[in-house]
Amino acid sequence: MLSVDGLSVHADDLRLVRDVSFSIAPGERVGLIGESGSGKSLTALSLMGLLPEGVTASGSATLAGQPLVGVPEKQLTRLRGRTVSMVFQEPMTALNPLMRVGAQVAEVMTLHGAARAAARARAVELLERVRLPRPAQLARAYPHQLSGGQRQRVMLAIALANEPELLICDEPTTALDVTVQKQMLELIAEVAPALLFITHDLAVVAAMCERVLVMYGGRVVETGPMREVFTRPRHRYTEGLLASSRLTPRGTRLPTIKGSVPPAGGFPGGCVFRNRCPHATPECETEPELTGDGHGYACWHPGD
């Protein structure tokens, strides 16, 4: 259903995302993981046409046969919001503080041609669908009058308003407590037709997704079925992520990946992970290709 081929994101002379390719089948749930600065959100924003000013995308991306990258913005306005929608990480900044939440849900539908009265009624139905109590009453509330979990549910209602074929979620549960997070994840799993789920939480990916993409340095360094990648990681970066998330015996040091993610333009040539990798050799100064059948990885010295 979604096919991304050679997607790159540029800012001046910097390539922030490099030759990203992946696909999502109808009904499939795919996780996108990696440290902050790896290019996950930029990948999603490029599909939504929401890149910051001065940042451009190239390559090919189609959803249900409709192009998402490299076509006129007027055409994209018609496509996005109907075929693909996004739930953002922080609803308090994504929602308009001066508009009632019901009006914000309805606005998504009126922008795509729905009558105002029908959109208002549908907005209440959507607030009920995302399990908000007293939806008709809450529709008249402003964002600051709702809890964090309620605001995130409003964001989900907005994303579902035009029945999209793909839902992109960018860290949608980061600011929620554990109980509300569990409820939100269950709801997303129930209502999402197909899902691209961006998160730092590997446990969430294990619970939500069938397949996983690992990003670092603006490129996909490993991809494959979630269970296979998590139990037998091949790229040394994936190996480090998984090791640092596991419980360790009391008194032992938690495994970490040395150093930190470089700023844009600061990644080394060749393998983007080689300056942090304990297994790097001179061979890693040449960039490896993403290889593998089903379970792909871009690493000269893969794990066993």
PASEBA-1860 file (N, C-alpha, C; in nm, 3 decimals):
! residues 304
1> MLSVDGLS> 0.082/-0.120/0.000/0.000/0.000/0.000/0.086/0.125/0.000 ~ 0.180/0.137/0.095/0.277/0.247/0.094/0.408/0.194/0.039 ~ 0.464/0.267/-0.056/0.592/0.229/-0.114/0.682/0.352/-0.115 ~ 0.795/0.344/-0.045/0.891/0.452/-0.039/1.020/0.402/-0.101 ~ 1.073/0.477/-0.198/1.190/0.432/-0.272/1.288/0.547/-0.288 ~ 1.404/0.536/-0.224/1.509/0.635/-0.240/1.474/0.772/-0.184 ~ 1.397/0.777/-0.076/1.357/0.904/-0.017/1.477/0.970/0.052 ~ 1.503/1.096/0.015/1.608/1.175/0.079/1.551/1.309/0.119
9> VHADDLRL> 1.602/1.364/0.227/1.560/1.496/0.275/1.684/1.584/0.284 ~ 1.675/1.703/0.224/1.790/1.792/0.212/1.762/1.926/0.281 ~ 1.865/1.983/0.339/1.862/2.121/0.388/1.993/2.185/0.344 ~ 1.982/2.277/0.246/2.102/2.334/0.184/2.190/2.219/0.130 ~ 2.313/2.209/0.175/2.402/2.104/0.125/2.400/1.978/0.211 ~ 2.317/1.976/0.314/2.312/1.861/0.404/2.206/1.762/0.360 ~ 2.239/1.635/0.361/2.138/1.530/0.342/2.102/1.476/0.479 ~ 1.982/1.510/0.524/1.940/1.472/0.658/1.883/1.330/0.661
17> VRDVSFSI> 1.821/1.288/0.552/1.772/1.151/0.535/1.825/1.104/0.401 ~ 1.877/0.981/0.397/1.949/0.936/0.278/1.893/0.805/0.225 ~ 1.835/0.811/0.106/1.798/0.691/0.030/1.721/0.589/0.112 ~ 1.616/0.636/0.178/1.534/0.547/0.260/1.430/0.477/0.171 ~ 1.422/0.346/0.182/1.325/0.268/0.106/1.259/0.167/0.198 ~ 1.128/0.160/0.191/1.054/0.059/0.265/0.912/0.055/0.211 ~ 0.836/-0.042/0.254/0.696/-0.053/0.213/0.612/-0.098/0.331 ~ 0.483/-0.069/0.324/0.387/-0.113/0.426/0.267/-0.172/0.353
25> APGERVGL> 0.232/-0.294/0.386/0.118/-0.361/0.325/-0.012/-0.318/0.393 ~ -0.128/-0.334/0.328/-0.255/-0.302/0.393/-0.270/-0.378/0.525 ~ -0.302/-0.304/0.631/-0.322/-0.365/0.761/-0.194/-0.393/0.838 ~ -0.078/-0.368/0.780/0.048/-0.399/0.847/0.086/-0.289/0.945 ~ 0.154/-0.327/1.054/0.202/-0.231/1.155/0.353/-0.238/1.160 ~ 0.416/-0.127/1.127/0.561/-0.121/1.116/0.615/-0.020/1.217 ~ 0.719/-0.060/1.292/0.783/0.028/1.387/0.906/0.093/1.327 ~ 0.929/0.220/1.361/1.048/0.293/1.315/1.122/0.340/1.439
33> IGESGSGK> 1.242/0.286/1.463/1.313/0.313/1.587/1.452/0.370/1.559 ~ 1.511/0.429/1.663/1.644/0.489/1.654/1.652/0.605/1.750 ~ 1.774/0.647/1.782/1.792/0.759/1.875/1.743/0.889/1.813 ~ 1.722/0.991/1.897/1.688/1.123/1.848/1.798/1.172/1.755 ~ 1.760/1.232/1.642/1.857/1.277/1.544/1.887/1.176/1.437 ~ 1.817/1.061/1.439/1.843/0.957/1.339/1.767/0.978/1.209 ~ 1.666/1.067/1.209/1.591/1.095/1.087/1.452/1.038/1.083 ~ 1.403/0.985/1.195/1.272/0.920/1.196/1.158/1.020/1.168
41> SLTALSLM> 1.154/1.128/1.246/1.046/1.225/1.230/1.053/1.295/1.095 ~ 1.173/1.325/1.045/1.186/1.388/0.914/1.131/1.298/0.804 ~ 1.152/1.168/0.818/1.096/1.074/0.722/0.944/1.083/0.720 ~ 0.884/1.084/0.839/0.738/1.093/0.849/0.688/1.229/0.798 ~ 0.753/1.336/0.837/0.709/1.470/0.796/0.720/1.488/0.645 ~ 0.818/1.425/0.582/0.828/1.436/0.437/0.710/1.369/0.368 ~ 0.659/1.259/0.426/0.541/1.194/0.368/0.416/1.277/0.388 ~ 0.414/1.360/0.492/0.299/1.445/0.522/0.307/1.583/0.457
49> GLLPEGVT> 0.420/1.615/0.392/0.436/1.747/0.335/0.451/1.856/0.440 ~ 0.509/1.823/0.554/0.519/1.916/0.666/0.663/1.948/0.701 ~ 0.753/1.937/0.605/0.893/1.970/0.630/0.909/2.120/0.656 ~ 1.003/2.159/0.743/1.025/2.301/0.770/1.068/2.375/0.644 ~ 1.053/2.506/0.646/1.093/2.589/0.532/1.242/2.572/0.506 ~ 1.278/2.557/0.380/1.417/2.537/0.343/1.461/2.393/0.341 ~ 1.373/2.303/0.383/1.404/2.160/0.381/1.318/2.094/0.273 ~ 1.377/2.016/0.185/1.306/1.957/0.073/1.327/1.806/0.070
57> ASGSATLA> 1.232/1.737/0.006/1.239/1.592/-0.008/1.248/1.555/-0.154 ~ 1.320/1.447/-0.181/1.328/1.393/-0.317/1.316/1.242/-0.308 ~ 1.294/1.180/-0.422/1.273/1.037/-0.423/1.130/1.005/-0.457 ~ 1.088/0.885/-0.430/0.954/0.840/-0.465/0.883/0.786/-0.343 ~ 0.757/0.827/-0.325/0.672/0.770/-0.220/0.529/0.772/-0.270 ~ 0.464/0.658/-0.270/0.326/0.650/-0.314/0.244/0.577/-0.209 ~ 0.119/0.618/-0.195/0.026/0.553/-0.103/-0.100/0.520/-0.178 ~ -0.131/0.390/-0.185/-0.247/0.343/-0.261/-0.242/0.397/-0.404
65> GQPLVGVP> -0.121/0.402/-0.460/-0.104/0.447/-0.598/-0.096/0.596/-0.616 ~ -0.115/0.674/-0.509/-0.111/0.820/-0.518/0.025/0.871/-0.471 ~ 0.088/0.962/-0.547/0.221/1.012/-0.508/0.216/1.103/-0.387 ~ 0.315/1.089/-0.300/0.324/1.173/-0.181/0.445/1.265/-0.184 ~ 0.539/1.239/-0.272/0.660/1.321/-0.281/0.682/1.359/-0.427 ~ 0.717/1.485/-0.451/0.755/1.528/-0.585/0.641/1.566/-0.675 ~ 0.523/1.599/-0.620/0.410/1.646/-0.700/0.366/1.781/-0.648 ~ 0.289/1.860/-0.726/0.249/1.994/-0.683/0.175/1.994/-0.550
73> EKQLTRLR> 0.198/2.099/-0.468/0.141/2.106/-0.335/-0.011/2.105/-0.338 ~ -0.073/2.167/-0.441/-0.220/2.166/-0.450/-0.272/2.023/-0.459 ~ -0.203/1.939/-0.533/-0.242/1.799/-0.543/-0.221/1.727/-0.410 ~ -0.110/1.758/-0.341/-0.083/1.694/-0.214/-0.188/1.728/-0.110 ~ -0.238/1.851/-0.114/-0.341/1.893/-0.019/-0.464/1.804/-0.029 ~ -0.497/1.763/-0.150/-0.614/1.676/-0.167/-0.583/1.534/-0.118 ~ -0.459/1.488/-0.138/-0.424/1.351/-0.104/-0.405/1.331/0.045 ~ -0.323/1.417/0.104/-0.294/1.401/0.246/-0.415/1.440/0.328
81> GRTVSMVF> -0.437/1.370/0.435/-0.557/1.390/0.515/-0.667/1.293/0.477 ~ -0.661/1.244/0.353/-0.754/1.138/0.314/-0.684/1.003/0.311 ~ -0.566/0.997/0.253/-0.497/0.869/0.243/-0.401/0.844/0.358 ~ -0.346/0.952/0.418/-0.250/0.936/0.528/-0.271/1.048/0.629 ~ -0.267/1.014/0.756/-0.280/1.112/0.864/-0.175/1.084/0.970 ~ -0.150/1.184/1.054/-0.041/1.172/1.151/-0.087/1.216/1.290 ~ -0.045/1.140/1.391/-0.065/1.177/1.531/0.069/1.224/1.584 ~ 0.074/1.348/1.632/0.200/1.408/1.673/0.232/1.378/1.819
89> QEPMTALN> 0.358/1.401/1.854/0.408/1.365/1.986/0.346/1.448/2.098 ~ 0.334/1.579/2.079/0.290/1.667/2.186/0.161/1.740/2.144 ~ 0.045/1.691/2.187/-0.081/1.750/2.141/-0.102/1.893/2.187 ~ -0.040/1.934/2.299/-0.063/2.070/2.347/-0.004/2.172/2.251 ~ 0.099/2.134/2.178/0.155/2.225/2.078/0.094/2.202/1.940 ~ 0.041/2.083/1.915/-0.020/2.054/1.785/-0.162/2.108/1.775 ~ -0.234/2.111/1.888/-0.371/2.162/1.887/-0.371/2.314/1.898 ~ -0.474/2.377/1.840/-0.491/2.522/1.846/-0.552/2.559/1.981
97> PLMRVGAQ> -0.481/2.635/2.066/-0.534/2.665/2.199/-0.656/2.757/2.197 ~ -0.684/2.822/2.083/-0.794/2.917/2.075/-0.920/2.857/2.015 ~ -0.916/2.730/1.978/-1.033/2.665/1.919/-1.081/2.551/2.008 ~ -1.212/2.535/2.015/-1.268/2.420/2.086/-1.228/2.292/2.012 ~ -1.212/2.184/2.089/-1.158/2.063/2.027/-1.254/2.005/1.924 ~ -1.384/2.015/1.946/-1.479/1.965/1.848/-1.466/2.038/1.715 ~ -1.444/2.170/1.721/-1.427/2.249/1.600/-1.300/2.209/1.526 ~ -1.196/2.171/1.601/-1.071/2.129/1.536/-1.086/1.995/1.466
105> VAEVMTLH> -1.164/1.905/1.525/-1.190/1.777/1.458/-1.277/1.801/1.334 ~ -1.377/1.886/1.347/-1.467/1.914/1.234/-1.394/1.985/1.120 ~ -1.300/2.073/1.155/-1.228/2.149/1.053/-1.157/2.059/0.954 ~ -1.102/1.947/1.001/-1.032/1.854/0.913/-1.126/1.804/0.803 ~ -1.253/1.783/0.838/-1.349/1.732/0.740/-1.400/1.843/0.649 ~ -1.425/1.963/0.701/-1.474/2.072/0.616/-1.368/2.114/0.515 ~ -1.241/2.104/0.551/-1.134/2.137/0.456/-1.133/2.042/0.336 ~ -1.193/1.925/0.355/-1.201/1.828/0.246/-1.342/1.816/0.190
113> GAARAAAR> -1.424/1.921/0.212/-1.552/1.929/0.143/-1.675/1.891/0.221 ~ -1.663/1.850/0.346/-1.781/1.811/0.424/-1.861/1.935/0.464 ~ -1.994/1.921/0.472/-2.079/2.030/0.520/-2.053/2.053/0.668 ~ -2.067/2.179/0.712/-2.033/2.213/0.850/-2.116/2.136/0.952 ~ -2.248/2.127/0.930/-2.334/2.059/1.027/-2.299/1.911/1.037 ~ -2.274/1.849/0.921/-2.238/1.707/0.920/-2.103/1.685/0.987 ~ -2.010/1.778/0.964/-1.877/1.766/1.024/-1.884/1.779/1.175 ~ -1.967/1.870/1.225/-1.978/1.886/1.371/-2.036/1.760/1.435
121> ARAVELLE> -2.138/1.703/1.371/-2.197/1.581/1.425/-2.098/1.464/1.420 ~ -2.025/1.457/1.310/-1.925/1.351/1.294/-1.813/1.368/1.395 ~ -1.778/1.492/1.430/-1.673/1.517/1.527/-1.708/1.456/1.662 ~ -1.832/1.470/1.704/-1.875/1.411/1.831/-1.866/1.259/1.824 ~ -1.904/1.202/1.710/-1.895/1.057/1.692/-1.750/1.010/1.703 ~ -1.658/1.087/1.644/-1.517/1.050/1.649/-1.461/1.060/1.791 ~ -1.501/1.161/1.866/-1.456/1.173/2.004/-1.507/1.055/2.087 ~ -1.625/1.009/2.055/-1.677/0.889/2.122/-1.600/0.765/2.078
129> RVRLPRPA> -1.562/0.760/1.950/-1.490/0.645/1.897/-1.355/0.627/1.965 ~ -1.291/0.739/2.002/-1.161/0.730/2.070/-1.178/0.723/2.221 ~ -1.299/0.690/2.263/-1.332/0.658/2.403/-1.316/0.776/2.498 ~ -1.353/0.895/2.452/-1.358/1.009/2.542/-1.495/1.014/2.609 ~ -1.501/1.032/2.740/-1.630/1.039/2.810/-1.703/1.169/2.774 ~ -1.834/1.165/2.774/-1.918/1.283/2.747/-1.868/1.358/2.624 ~ -1.864/1.291/2.507/-1.804/1.352/2.387/-1.869/1.483/2.345 ~ -2.002/1.492/2.357/-2.069/1.616/2.316/-2.025/1.732/2.405
137> QLARAYPH> -2.006/1.706/2.534/-1.962/1.810/2.626/-1.815/1.845/2.603 ~ -1.731/1.742/2.584/-1.589/1.766/2.563/-1.562/1.837/2.430 ~ -1.651/1.819/2.333/-1.632/1.886/2.204/-1.630/2.038/2.221 ~ -1.691/2.091/2.327/-1.696/2.234/2.350/-1.582/2.284/2.439 ~ -1.496/2.193/2.482/-1.384/2.231/2.568/-1.266/2.279/2.485 ~ -1.178/2.355/2.550/-1.053/2.398/2.488/-0.942/2.301/2.530 ~ -0.835/2.291/2.451/-0.730/2.193/2.482/-0.678/2.200/2.625 ~ -0.662/2.321/2.680/-0.604/2.332/2.814/-0.697/2.278/2.922
145> QLSGGQRQ> -0.825/2.256/2.888/-0.920/2.204/2.985/-0.920/2.051/2.989 ~ -0.841/1.988/2.905/-0.835/1.842/2.899/-0.704/1.792/2.958 ~ -0.704/1.666/3.000/-0.580/1.603/3.048/-0.493/1.568/2.928 ~ -0.367/1.529/2.955/-0.277/1.491/2.848/-0.329/1.374/2.767 ~ -0.383/1.274/2.836/-0.438/1.159/2.766/-0.558/1.195/2.681 ~ -0.644/1.285/2.731/-0.760/1.328/2.655/-0.719/1.407/2.531 ~ -0.618/1.493/2.546/-0.570/1.569/2.429/-0.513/1.476/2.323 ~ -0.442/1.372/2.365/-0.386/1.280/2.267/-0.497/1.204/2.195
153> RVMLAIAL> -0.606/1.176/2.265/-0.720/1.110/2.201/-0.787/1.204/2.100 ~ -0.789/1.333/2.131/-0.842/1.431/2.034/-0.756/1.430/1.909 ~ -0.622/1.424/1.926/-0.533/1.417/1.812/-0.561/1.293/1.727 ~ -0.589/1.182/1.793/-0.621/1.059/1.720/-0.753/1.074/1.646 ~ -0.852/1.138/1.707/-0.980/1.162/1.640/-0.961/1.247/1.515 ~ -0.876/1.351/1.524/-0.846/1.435/1.407/-0.782/1.351/1.296 ~ -0.688/1.265/1.335/-0.619/1.183/1.236/-0.713/1.085/1.167 ~ -0.817/1.039/1.238/-0.909/0.941/1.183/-1.026/1.005/1.108
161> ANEPELLI> -1.036/1.138/1.110/-1.157/1.207/1.062/-1.193/1.172/0.919 ~ -1.095/1.161/0.830/-1.124/1.134/0.689/-1.095/0.989/0.649 ~ -1.097/0.900/0.749/-1.078/0.756/0.726/-0.952/0.728/0.644 ~ -0.834/0.767/0.693/-0.710/0.747/0.616/-0.677/0.600/0.601 ~ -0.600/0.570/0.498/-0.557/0.433/0.475/-0.429/0.399/0.553 ~ -0.356/0.503/0.596/-0.234/0.482/0.673/-0.230/0.584/0.785 ~ -0.198/0.539/0.907/-0.182/0.626/1.023/-0.036/0.628/1.063 ~ 0.022/0.748/1.072/0.159/0.766/1.120/0.152/0.820/1.262
169> CDEPTTAL> 0.216/0.753/1.355/0.218/0.797/1.495/0.363/0.828/1.534 ~ 0.389/0.953/1.573/0.523/0.995/1.611/0.529/1.012/1.763 ~ 0.580/0.911/1.831/0.591/0.913/1.978/0.460/0.959/2.044 ~ 0.348/0.896/2.014/0.219/0.948/2.063/0.193/0.926/2.211 ~ 0.276/0.846/2.278/0.247/0.815/2.419/0.358/0.861/2.513 ~ 0.452/0.941/2.464/0.569/0.979/2.544/0.531/1.050/2.674 ~ 0.434/1.141/2.668/0.401/1.225/2.784/0.291/1.164/2.871 ~ 0.253/1.041/2.846/0.140/0.981/2.917/0.190/0.886/3.026
177> DVTVQKQM> 0.111/0.874/3.133/0.148/0.777/3.236/0.122/0.636/3.185 ~ 0.170/0.538/3.258/0.173/0.400/3.208/0.032/0.348/3.177 ~ -0.064/0.376/3.264/-0.201/0.326/3.245/-0.264/0.387/3.121 ~ -0.253/0.520/3.107/-0.310/0.589/2.991/-0.237/0.547/2.864 ~ -0.106/0.528/2.875/-0.029/0.482/2.760/-0.080/0.348/2.709 ~ -0.106/0.255/2.799/-0.156/0.123/2.759/-0.290/0.137/2.689 ~ -0.379/0.219/2.743/-0.510/0.240/2.681/-0.496/0.300/2.541 ~ -0.405/0.397/2.529/-0.385/0.463/2.400/-0.330/0.367/2.295
185> LELIAEVA> -0.236/0.283/2.335/-0.178/0.187/2.242/-0.282/0.085/2.197 ~ -0.365/0.040/2.289/-0.471/-0.054/2.254/-0.569/0.009/2.155 ~ -0.598/0.138/2.177/-0.690/0.208/2.089/-0.631/0.224/1.950 ~ -0.504/0.263/1.941/-0.438/0.279/1.812/-0.436/0.146/1.736 ~ -0.404/0.038/1.807/-0.401/-0.094/1.744/-0.539/-0.133/1.691 ~ -0.642/-0.088/1.761/-0.780/-0.122/1.722/-0.828/-0.043/1.600 ~ -0.792/0.086/1.591/-0.852/0.172/1.488/-0.763/0.196/1.368 ~ -0.631/0.171/1.378/-0.541/0.203/1.267/-0.559/0.104/1.152
193> PALLFITH> -0.587/0.152/1.030/-0.597/0.061/0.915/-0.463/0.000/0.879 ~ -0.359/0.082/0.874/-0.219/0.041/0.861/-0.140/0.144/0.941 ~ -0.022/0.106/0.989/0.043/0.190/1.089/0.193/0.199/1.067 ~ 0.244/0.323/1.075/0.388/0.348/1.087/0.407/0.412/1.224 ~ 0.471/0.340/1.317/0.480/0.382/1.456/0.623/0.419/1.491 ~ 0.646/0.547/1.519/0.779/0.598/1.553/0.791/0.606/1.704 ~ 0.897/0.546/1.759/0.911/0.547/1.904/1.055/0.515/1.944 ~ 1.090/0.555/2.068/1.216/0.512/2.129/1.195/0.387/2.214
201> DLAVVAAM> 1.070/0.354/2.241/1.037/0.248/2.335/1.032/0.114/2.262 ~ 1.135/0.033/2.280/1.141/-0.095/2.210/1.034/-0.192/2.257 ~ 0.991/-0.179/2.383/0.885/-0.266/2.434/0.753/-0.237/2.362 ~ 0.729/-0.110/2.331/0.608/-0.073/2.257/0.611/-0.133/2.117 ~ 0.727/-0.127/2.052/0.740/-0.186/1.919/0.714/-0.337/1.925 ~ 0.768/-0.401/2.026/0.748/-0.546/2.041/0.601/-0.581/2.058 ~ 0.526/-0.493/2.125/0.384/-0.519/2.150/0.295/-0.480/2.032 ~ 0.338/-0.379/1.954/0.250/-0.320/1.853/0.277/-0.365/1.710
209> CERVLVMY> 0.401/-0.398/1.677/0.442/-0.405/1.537/0.484/-0.545/1.494 ~ 0.462/-0.572/1.366/0.504/-0.699/1.307/0.640/-0.687/1.240 ~ 0.675/-0.566/1.199/0.802/-0.544/1.130/0.865/-0.417/1.184 ~ 0.997/-0.406/1.173/1.066/-0.292/1.232/1.171/-0.239/1.135 ~ 1.186/-0.106/1.134/1.293/-0.037/1.062/1.381/0.031/1.165 ~ 1.512/0.013/1.156/1.607/0.078/1.248/1.680/0.186/1.169 ~ 1.672/0.312/1.217/1.737/0.423/1.149/1.852/0.478/1.231 ~ 1.958/0.517/1.160/2.069/0.587/1.224/2.140/0.669/1.117
217> GGRVVETG> 2.175/0.792/1.151/2.246/0.875/1.055/2.167/0.905/0.930 ~ 2.034/0.906/0.941/1.949/0.940/0.827/1.925/0.828/0.730 ~ 1.967/0.706/0.763/1.941/0.594/0.672/1.891/0.473/0.750 ~ 1.826/0.383/0.681/1.782/0.258/0.742/1.902/0.164/0.746 ~ 1.939/0.121/0.867/2.056/0.034/0.881/2.016/-0.112/0.903 ~ 1.892/-0.136/0.942/1.844/-0.274/0.956/1.693/-0.276/0.945 ~ 1.641/-0.381/0.885/1.496/-0.395/0.871/1.461/-0.543/0.862 ~ 1.344/-0.576/0.914/1.300/-0.714/0.907/1.184/-0.741/1.000
225> PMREVFTR> 1.140/-0.866/1.009/1.034/-0.901/1.104/1.076/-0.865/1.245 ~ 0.985/-0.810/1.323/1.019/-0.761/1.456/1.084/-0.869/1.541 ~ 1.025/-0.987/1.547/1.079/-1.092/1.634/1.221/-1.132/1.593 ~ 1.245/-1.138/1.463/1.377/-1.179/1.416/1.481/-1.072/1.446 ~ 1.447/-0.945/1.421/1.541/-0.836/1.447/1.571/-0.825/1.596 ~ 1.468/-0.841/1.679/1.487/-0.824/1.823/1.559/-0.942/1.887 ~ 1.546/-1.061/1.831/1.612/-1.178/1.889/1.747/-1.206/1.824 ~ 1.766/-1.160/1.701/1.894/-1.184/1.631/1.935/-1.060/1.552
233> PRHRYTEG> 1.965/-0.950/1.622/2.005/-0.828/1.551/2.136/-0.850/1.476 ~ 2.144/-0.798/1.353/2.265/-0.814/1.274/2.350/-0.687/1.275 ~ 2.287/-0.570/1.267/2.365/-0.446/1.269/2.410/-0.417/1.412 ~ 2.532/-0.368/1.426/2.587/-0.344/1.560/2.514/-0.231/1.632 ~ 2.452/-0.140/1.558/2.373/-0.034/1.622/2.247/-0.092/1.684 ~ 2.177/-0.177/1.610/2.059/-0.244/1.665/2.095/-0.326/1.787 ~ 2.206/-0.396/1.779/2.256/-0.476/1.891/2.275/-0.389/2.014 ~ 2.333/-0.269/1.996/2.354/-0.179/2.108/2.225/-0.125/2.166
241> LLASSRLT> 2.129/-0.091/2.078/1.999/-0.043/2.126/1.931/-0.146/2.214 ~ 1.929/-0.270/2.166/1.860/-0.376/2.240/1.932/-0.407/2.371 ~ 2.064/-0.408/2.370/2.140/-0.437/2.492/2.115/-0.330/2.598 ~ 2.105/-0.203/2.556/2.087/-0.095/2.653/1.946/-0.089/2.709 ~ 1.853/-0.165/2.651/1.715/-0.163/2.700/1.682/-0.283/2.789 ~ 1.775/-0.377/2.800/1.748/-0.497/2.879/1.782/-0.476/3.026 ~ 1.710/-0.547/3.111/1.741/-0.543/3.254/1.872/-0.615/3.278 ~ 1.951/-0.563/3.372/2.078/-0.625/3.407/2.078/-0.659/3.556
249> PRGTRLPT> 2.157/-0.758/3.598/2.163/-0.794/3.742/2.209/-0.675/3.825 ~ 2.159/-0.670/3.947/2.198/-0.563/4.038/2.351/-0.563/4.057 ~ 2.406/-0.441/4.054/2.550/-0.427/4.073/2.630/-0.431/3.945 ~ 2.563/-0.463/3.831/2.634/-0.463/3.703/2.601/-0.336/3.627 ~ 2.690/-0.295/3.542/2.675/-0.171/3.468/2.582/-0.192/3.348 ~ 2.490/-0.099/3.329/2.399/-0.108/3.216/2.476/-0.085/3.086 ~ 2.462/-0.174/2.989/2.531/-0.154/2.861/2.485/-0.025/2.793 ~ 2.577/0.045/2.732/2.545/0.169/2.661/2.617/0.171/2.527
257> IKGSVPPA> 2.570/0.258/2.439/2.640/0.286/2.314/2.730/0.406/2.340 ~ 2.858/0.394/2.317/2.950/0.502/2.351/2.921/0.627/2.267 ~ 2.950/0.742/2.325/2.933/0.867/2.252/2.787/0.905/2.238 ~ 2.759/0.994/2.143/2.623/1.040/2.119/2.601/1.059/1.970 ~ 2.476/1.079/1.932/2.444/1.099/1.790/2.505/1.231/1.744 ~ 2.585/1.232/1.639/2.643/1.357/1.590/2.535/1.451/1.537 ~ 2.563/1.581/1.529/2.468/1.673/1.467/2.462/1.650/1.316 ~ 2.362/1.708/1.252/2.349/1.695/1.107/2.478/1.740/1.040
265> GGFPGGCV> 2.528/1.658/0.949/2.653/1.689/0.882/2.775/1.639/0.955 ~ 2.757/1.584/1.076/2.870/1.539/1.156/2.894/1.390/1.153 ~ 2.814/1.315/1.075/2.832/1.169/1.069/2.953/1.137/0.983 ~ 3.026/1.031/1.016/3.146/0.998/0.939/3.111/0.942/0.802 ~ 3.208/0.947/0.711/3.189/0.881/0.583/3.195/0.731/0.601 ~ 3.150/0.659/0.499/3.143/0.514/0.511/3.025/0.473/0.595 ~ 3.044/0.377/0.683/2.938/0.337/0.775/2.911/0.452/0.872 ~ 2.785/0.496/0.880/2.752/0.613/0.963/2.771/0.585/1.111
273> FRNRCPHA> 2.781/0.458/1.151/2.792/0.422/1.292/2.936/0.392/1.334 ~ 3.031/0.398/1.242/3.164/0.344/1.270/3.238/0.419/1.381 ~ 3.209/0.549/1.403/3.282/0.621/1.509/3.230/0.587/1.648 ~ 3.123/0.510/1.659/3.070/0.468/1.789/3.072/0.316/1.803 ~ 3.115/0.247/1.700/3.103/0.101/1.699/3.230/0.035/1.751 ~ 3.218/-0.057/1.848/3.337/-0.126/1.902/3.396/-0.227/1.806 ~ 3.325/-0.256/1.695/3.374/-0.357/1.601/3.425/-0.295/1.471 ~ 3.440/-0.162/1.468/3.478/-0.094/1.344/3.621/-0.130/1.302
281> TPECETEP> 3.640/-0.144/1.172/3.771/-0.171/1.112/3.788/-0.075/0.994 ~ 3.908/-0.069/0.934/3.926/0.017/0.817/3.825/-0.010/0.706 ~ 3.776/-0.133/0.697/3.677/-0.167/0.595/3.551/-0.081/0.609 ~ 3.519/-0.039/0.732/3.398/0.038/0.759/3.405/0.180/0.706 ~ 3.520/0.223/0.654/3.530/0.353/0.592/3.460/0.355/0.456 ~ 3.424/0.237/0.406/3.342/0.224/0.286/3.199/0.195/0.328 ~ 3.104/0.267/0.272/2.965/0.253/0.315/2.907/0.118/0.272 ~ 2.852/0.041/0.366/2.792/-0.088/0.329/2.652/-0.069/0.272
289> ELTGDGHG> 2.613/-0.157/0.183/2.478/-0.157/0.129/2.385/-0.234/0.222 ~ 2.255/-0.202/0.214/2.154/-0.275/0.290/2.130/-0.408/0.219 ~ 2.177/-0.518/0.278/2.166/-0.648/0.214/2.088/-0.744/0.302 ~ 2.047/-0.853/0.243/1.975/-0.954/0.320/1.839/-0.979/0.259 ~ 1.791/-1.101/0.268/1.662/-1.140/0.213/1.558/-1.144/0.325 ~ 1.470/-1.044/0.330/1.369/-1.037/0.436/1.420/-0.964/0.557 ~ 1.537/-1.005/0.607/1.601/-0.939/0.721/1.726/-0.871/0.665 ~ 1.716/-0.740/0.640/1.825/-0.669/0.578/1.906/-0.588/0.678
297> YACWHPGD> 2.034/-0.568/0.649/2.121/-0.491/0.738/2.236/-0.432/0.656 ~ 2.286/-0.315/0.700/2.396/-0.250/0.631/2.514/-0.246/0.727 ~ 2.589/-0.355/0.734/2.698/-0.369/0.829/2.804/-0.464/0.775 ~ 2.931/-0.422/0.781/3.040/-0.506/0.736/3.071/-0.620/0.833 ~ 3.039/-0.599/0.961/3.071/-0.700/1.063/2.946/-0.730/1.145 ~ 2.847/-0.795/1.084/2.719/-0.818/1.152/2.732/-0.914/1.270 ~ 2.638/-0.899/1.364/2.634/-0.990/1.476/2.590/-1.129/1.432 ~ 2.616/-1.226/1.516/2.580/-1.366/1.485/2.430/-1.388/1.495
END
